[in-house]
Amino acid sequence: MARALVSDIVAYFPQKREEGLRDGTLKQLFREEIKKSYEEYVEQVGREFAEGTTHFQDALNDVLAGGKKLF
């Protein structure tokens, strides 16, 4: 679920992602999109699971940040 939500961000904003990776501003550029996706994630999997695992953070690093540990 986390990977699917983060993949949607990448699919909808490919140029914005490239800009963020290039300039080191990924967190700032995607602040709102990440917040909305995390809220959806919590709604789907439950707050306890979401807060008790690193799946969403891992998806941000793997998918949005291209394997870099930025989140």
N, C-alpha and C positions, 0 to 999 in steps of 0.2 A: 504494500500500500504506500509506504513512504517513497519508495523508488518511483512508483507510478506518478505520484503527485509532483515530485521534483522533476521528473522527466517532462511533465506537462509544462512546467516553467521554462525549461530549456527549449521545448518545441515552439512555444509561443513567442519567445524573446531571444532568438539566436544571436542577433547582432549585439543586443544589450549584454548578453553573456560574454561574447568575445571582447567587447569593450572592457567589461569588468575584470576579466582574466588578464587582459593586456595591461590595464592601468592599476590593478590591485584594489579595485573598488567594488568587488562583487557583493560583499555584505551590505554596503550602503545602497547600491543600485537596486538590489532585490529585497530590501527590508520588508516592504509591504507584501510582496508576493510570497515571501517565506512565511510571514505571519499568517496570511490567509490559508496557505497550504497546511501549516502546522495545526491551525484551528480545525480544518477539515480532517486531518489525520487523527486528532484527539477525538473528534466526533465519531469517526469510523472504528477506532480501536479501543477507545476508552482512555480516560486520563491516567489511570494507574499504570496501564501498559505503556502508554506514550512516555510518561515521566520515568518509568522504571527500566527503560531500554535506551540504547543509543541508535536505534534504527533510523530515525529521522535525520539525526546529525550525520550518520554514516552516509545516508543517501545524498545529503547536501554536499559532503566532501567528495564522494565518488562520482556523482552525476553532474551536479552544478559546477563544482570546482575542478572537475577533471582529474580527480585522484589526489588533489592537494588537500592538506589538513588545514582548512581555513575556518571551519565552524566548530 
